[in-house]
Each structure stands twice: as structure tokens, then as C-alpha cells.
Amino acid sequence: MSLAARKNFAQQYANTYLETSISEASPHRLIELLYEGAMKNLKLSKIFIEQKNYEKKSEHLNKTLSIVISLREGVSLDKGGDVAQNLYALYDYCYRRLVKASIKNDIEILDEVLGYIAELSEAWKQIPDNYKKLSKDSLDKLAS
């Protein structure tokens, strides 16, 4: 098998694994995956800025922006009270900072946003195990 064929096979396997992970994930795990994806893409964006590969930087920064939008849109403002308002505002701030970082190719701003996402990810991991496996319907009932 050629190197190109092996790379193609590996990429297909990775895509299938990710699709399966997402389709079988609890709401808690989905958020975890979004945080992981945001952090990975922010780190890659930093590398590509350092290498002056702005096309790749844009590709990964755009992925991060999409993730932040998804996280922001997933905040339930009507059920979450002040915590939801603050989280929404933080995601919105991160989005605006990422746009600025993209325009200026500013690694310091990427580090700032990476810090916020990492802190949120760590806090998210601290949620008690009995809540981590609940379905969206079960979570909605708890919030009512």
C-alpha cells in the first residue's frame, strides 16, 4: 500500500471514529469535544502564525470561530440565569478577540482565548459523573 493510500485510509478511519463518537456522545461529552477541538485548533493557529502560513492559520482559526459560535448558541439563556448570561458574554468576548487575533495575527490574543477555553474545559470536567451521562431530555427536565 502506498504512503498516499495509507494516509487516505487513516484519515477515513479518523473521520469515521469522530462521527461515531459524536453520534453516541452525551450532551456533556459533546461540549467536552467542542472544548478539545477549540483548544487544538487554537494551538495549531499559533503554530501557523509563527510559520507565517496564513492560509493554514485561517483554516484553523475559522474552525475555532465556528466552535465558539456553537458553544455560544448552545447556552440556554432562558434557563441558565446569571451563569448562562456570563457564559454567553464570555463566548461572545472570545469570538470578538479571535476575530481581532485573526486580523492582526496576534499570538497573545490567541493565548488569552486559549486560557479561557482551557479554564472552561477544566470546570466542565468537574461536573459530577451522575450528570455527565444524562440525555438532553433529562437535563431539560432538571432545568424546568
C-alpha positions as a printed Julia matrix, in Angstrom:
144×3 Matrix{Float64}:
   0.0    0.0    0.0
   1.41   3.4   -0.97
   2.0    6.18   1.53
  -0.8    8.24  -0.01
  -3.23   5.32   0.25
  -2.24   4.75   3.89
  -2.75   8.43   4.71
  -6.15   8.38   2.99
  -7.14   5.22   4.89
  -6.0    6.74   8.19
  -7.97   9.93   7.53
 -11.12   7.96   6.67
 -10.72   5.92   9.85
 -10.26   9.09  11.92
 -13.34  10.69  10.35
 -15.44   7.57  11.0
 -14.2    7.39  14.6
 -15.08  11.05  15.17
 -18.53  10.69  13.59
 -19.25   7.66  15.77
 -18.0    9.44  18.89
 -20.25  12.42  18.17
 -23.35  10.41  17.33
 -23.04   8.34  20.51
 -21.99  11.16  22.84
 -23.99  12.59  25.72
 -24.6   16.35  25.73
 -21.81  16.65  28.31
 -19.36  14.79  26.08
 -20.32  16.91  23.06
 -19.35  20.08  24.92
 -16.13  18.37  26.01
 -15.36  17.57  22.36
 -16.03  21.18  21.37
 -13.64  22.48  24.02
 -11.0   19.96  22.91
 -11.45  20.97  19.28
 -11.22  24.68  20.1
  -8.01  24.21  22.08
  -6.44  22.02  19.38
  -7.28  24.49  16.62
  -6.07  27.47  18.65
  -2.71  25.76  19.22
  -2.44  24.96  15.52
  -3.33  28.55  14.62
  -0.48  29.78  16.81
   1.98  27.43  15.1
   0.88  28.56  11.65
   1.19  32.24  12.61
   4.74  31.56  13.78
   5.44  29.8   10.47
   3.78  32.65   8.55
   1.45  30.11   6.93
  -1.58  32.39   6.99
  -3.78  30.14   4.87
  -3.5   27.3    7.39
  -3.82  29.78  10.27
  -7.1   30.99   8.8
  -8.36  27.45   8.29
  -7.83  26.51  11.94
  -8.92  29.86  13.33
 -12.15  29.62  11.32
 -12.77  26.19  12.88
 -12.25  27.72  16.31
 -14.63  30.57  15.5
 -17.28  28.05  14.42
 -16.83  26.11  17.65
 -17.15  29.27  19.76
 -20.32  30.2   17.87
 -21.72  26.71  18.54
 -20.87  26.96  22.22
 -22.41  30.43  22.45
 -25.59  29.36  20.64
 -25.9   26.35  22.94
 -26.2   28.49  26.06
 -29.76  28.36  27.38
 -30.28  31.97  28.41
 -33.89  31.39  29.47
 -33.0   28.52  31.85
 -29.48  29.34  33.0
 -29.9   32.63  34.84
 -26.82  34.71  35.62
 -24.43  31.83  34.93
 -25.79  31.47  31.4
 -25.63  35.24  30.83
 -21.99  35.34  31.95
 -21.05  32.29  29.88
 -22.74  33.75  26.79
 -20.88  37.03  27.33
 -17.56  35.19  27.7
 -18.11  33.22  24.49
 -19.05  36.46  22.72
 -15.91  38.16  24.05
 -13.76  35.2   22.91
 -15.32  35.37  19.45
 -14.55  39.08  19.11
 -10.98  38.56  20.36
 -10.44  35.72  17.88
 -11.55  37.96  15.01
  -9.05  40.58  16.17
  -6.32  37.94  16.54
  -7.0   36.77  13.0
  -6.75  40.26  11.57
  -3.55  41.09  13.47
  -2.02  37.58  13.53
  -1.68  38.14  17.27
  -0.49  35.11  19.25
  -1.01  36.87  22.59
  -4.71  37.18  21.92
  -4.85  33.5   20.95
  -3.14  32.65  24.25
  -5.71  34.75  26.12
  -8.63  32.94  24.5
  -6.91  29.58  24.89
  -6.65  30.32  28.62
 -10.38  30.99  28.89
 -11.31  27.87  26.92
  -8.91  25.73  28.97
 -10.43  27.03  32.23
 -13.94  26.35  30.97
 -12.9   22.89  29.87
 -11.44  22.1   33.29
 -14.55  23.4   35.04
 -16.73  21.34  32.68
 -14.78  18.2   33.6
 -15.61  18.82  37.29
 -19.32  18.24  36.74
 -20.42  15.24  38.85
 -20.45  11.94  36.99
 -24.18  11.37  37.55
 -24.9   14.46  35.41
 -22.37  13.68  32.68
 -24.38  10.79  31.24
 -27.81  12.43  31.25
 -29.63  12.86  27.95
 -30.78  16.27  26.72
 -34.38  15.43  27.74
 -33.29  14.52  31.26
 -31.27  17.72  31.53
 -34.21  19.78  30.28
 -36.46  18.22  32.97
 -33.91  19.12  35.66
 -33.78  22.72  34.44
 -37.59  23.09  34.46
